[in-house]
């Protein structure tokens, strides 16, 4: 692996998966060999006792990978909750080493790797029971993977606070941030918040905006790829 990014978001539902898919397609259109992981996925579909990660499957398709879902999404949980809570309900121990073994395997196959997180930075993954109150968060996973972050945020009311708090939490852990992408995960409201937030974020944040991704009704590979090329700073994304 030459390089990679960890894609995280300001909160749940901000559109990390679509943005990750868009970056994948833009890299592929540039002729780059890129792989993807949805390291942990909750809310998986239970089909005859087998958990199917919809985000993991989408990313595998978008990256045109032939790897098993156990590599792309090594941790799969059925309940749409934080990994810590879902694993307790399902009586499953989350093995962090399983994530890193899959990561190491994929790193050998691809020039670039995108790893999508679960929820936001402070979503709890598990607790080391042998240590009192030692919780492992998404932020810790990012730090241990050693990947720079691309932050997915939204244009709507509240995004300034969410974005600045997330960047502060990353700074406190000394995690490098490549930049942020504003994603329209819902149809635009065209209100004053959406119209002013992109410029205000640029004023307040000392990292680059890598693009604004519009809301799409068609999620085909071609459409996502064309939209990414048009709306992302591709040269900045490729330059690690």
ABEGO torsion letter per residue (X at the ends): XABBBBBBBABBGAGAAAAAAAAAAAAAAAGBBBBBBBABBBGBBBBGGBBBBAAAAAAAAAAGBABBAAAABABBBABBBBAAAAAAAAGBBBBAAAAAAAAAAAAAABABBBBBBBEBAABBABBBAABBGBBBBAAAAAAAAGBBBBBBBBABBGAAAAAAAAAAAAAAAGBBBAEBBBBBABBBAGBAAAAAAAAAAAAABABBBAEBBBBBABABAAAAAAAAAAABBAAAAABX
